Amino acid sequence: YNPAGTTSIDRPSLMAGVSGLLLHIDYESDLGDDNLKNEVRPTGFFYAILPFENDLNLNLSVNAPYGMISEWDNDWLEQYMATYTNLRCLYLTPSLAWEVNDQISIAGGVNLVVATARLAKNIDQSALNAIDPSIPRTNKIYMSADAIGVGFTLSAMYKPHEDWNLGVSYQSRVKLDFDGEAKYRYQGAYLGGARGFYRDDASTEITLPSSVGFGVANTTFEKWTLSFDAVWTEWSTYADNNIKFDSFPGAGKPGTKGTAVKDKDWDDVWSFRFGASYQLNENWVLRAGYMYDNSPDNDRHRSPEMPDSDRNMFALGVGYSKDHWGFDFGYAYLIFKDSKAGSQAAGASENFKNSGEFEAYLHVVSAAVKYMF
């Protein structure tokens, strides 16, 4: 999505859609195998374009470019690292686009990011169980937190020839300061033998990456539109994920009381995308695409909350438009490269039983409706 490209639209337009994601992950290790719980996860998007006089367009986009939901069985092999992860980052981006002349358009906007994080994992209480057998060997901790951040976006389009379009876009970093609560059943010696739920304030910081995208589209061949995009993403901003607790003793490693330390050390990466569309007739258009997406994750720190790896995506789509209305449908299949669980993923403060291997693939089904006034 390049807001500068909306200057070619001279009528108020709305577009809304929904996608269903079905992620499958197998985890294999010498101690056994496990599977991610398979559920369809919905997400949506919305775009609005309002042309003004003086070659100006006011735009609004609402989407969720970053997020992850994973849920494992409560007693799975790596239960002390993660059992449930739900991270959502909703981008609301109003922008203004200006057609400078017949060849050049520019745009700028503000990114308002609303983020939520919901996490759960088990805690190893073997030491307490050895002192008091009535205390379960396993406890559970739930964490929830929210954050709001602000960034900006800039973009430009250049049309050197009637058959060529070139585009560039930039998204800034967005810093998110999460504040929330941790809840867990605190038992035995820590409470003088008392048992009950204990609540604690929890916080963490995450910086979403900046990105730069380059794109080119060509319509030389009759009825065909061919496109290529390359996107650089600054994922080195995700160096660690340290959760701070106000009064949770033993949450961190020695010397960092009250902090659960998780090193990530993600890398900056590139993504490459190829697309083709064919105008079958006045109403119907056929689409196909391919994407290679390099993962920022690494074998040293990969963990089951977000076991990311390099992926290939294959996509097909179809669109229908008539009068004021348009409808689009698409399907994408993503194959993730087999990847190893990180030997240092848990950090010194967590129990990491063994290093296994993840095998994953993802189905995405999308539908959208458009209306032009």
Residue, then its C-alpha position, 0 to 999 in steps of 0.5 A: y500500500n502506497p498512499a501516493g498512488t491514490t492520486s490516480i483515483d478521482r472518486p471517493s472510494l471505500m474498501a473493507g476486507v477480512s482474512g482468515l489465517l490457519l497456522h500449523i506448526d509441528y514441534e519435534s524433539d528427542l523427548g517427543d512431538d507436539n502440535l500448535k492448536n489449529e484454529v482459524r484466526p481472523t484479521g481485517f483491513f479498511y481503506a478510504i480515499l477522499p479526493f479534494e480539489n488542487d490534486l489532493n487526496l485524503n486517505l485512511s488505512v486501518n490494518a494489522p501488519y504485525g501480530m502473532i497468535s499461538e496456543w499450545d497444550n498446557d502440558w506440552l514439552e516447552q510449557y515453561m517457555a510459552t503456552y499462549t501468545n497473542l500480540r496484535c498491532l493495529y495501525l490507523t494511518p490518516s495520510l494526505a497525497w498530492e499529485v505534483n504533476d502528471q508524473i510525480s505524486i507524494a504523500g505523508g501520514v501519521n501512524l497511530v498504533v494500538a497494541t495488545a499483548r496476552l501471554a501465558k506459560n507454566i512455571d516450574q515449582s519442582a524446588l517448592n514441591a520437594i519442600d512441600p509435596s502438597i504444592p503442585r510441580t507446575n504453576k501458571i502465570y498470565m500476563s496482559a498489557d496494552a500500549i499506544g505508539v505514534g510514528f509516520t509514513l512517507s511515500a512517492m510515485y513516479k511515472p516516467h512512461e505511460d507503461w511504467n510506475l515506480g514507487v517508494s515508501y517509508q515507515s518509521r519506527v514505533k516505540l511501544d511501552f506496554d503496561g499491564e498485569a501479571k497474575y499467578r497462583y503463589q504458593g507455599a514458602y513464598l507466602g508463609g504457607a498461604r495459597g492464592f492468586y497474586r497480582d503484580d504490575a508488569s511492563t515491557e518495551i518493544t520497538l516496531p521496526s522502520s521499513v523502506g519499500f521499493g516497487v515497480a509496475n509495468t503494463t506494456f503487455e496488453k491486459w497484463t500488469l506485472s509488478f515487483d516489490a522489495v521491502w527492507t525491514e529494520w528488525s534489529t530493533y527487536a534485540d530483547n524482550n525483557i518483562k519487568f515485574d514490580s515485586f515478583p521475586g525470582a522472576g529474573k536471573p541473579g542480579t536482575k531481580g524482578t526482570a524476566v530476560k529474553d534475548k532475541d537479537w533479530d536481524d534486518v531483513w529483505s522481502f521480495r514480491f512478484g505479482a501479475s494480473y490479467q484483465l480477462n474482460e471488462n469485469w473480471v481480473l485474475r491475479a497470481g503472486y509469489m513472495y520470498d520473506n527472509s526471517p529476522d529470527n535465528d537458531r540461537h534465540r528462536s522460541p515457541e511464542m513466535p517460531d519464525s523462519d524464512r518462508n515462501m508464499f504462493a498466492l492466487g486471486v480473482g476480482y470482479s467489478k461492475d458499476h460502483w462495486g468491486f469484489d476481491f477474493g484471494y488464497a495464499y499458502l506459506i511454507f516456512k523453512d524447517s527451523k531449530a528451537g534456540s539453545q538460548a531461547a529461554g535465557a537464564s531465568e527459564n527452564f528450557k528442556n531441550s532443543g527441538e525443531f519446528e515445521a510450519y505452514l500457513h493458509v490465508v483466505s481473504a475477501a474484500v468489497k469495494y465501493m466507488f461513489 
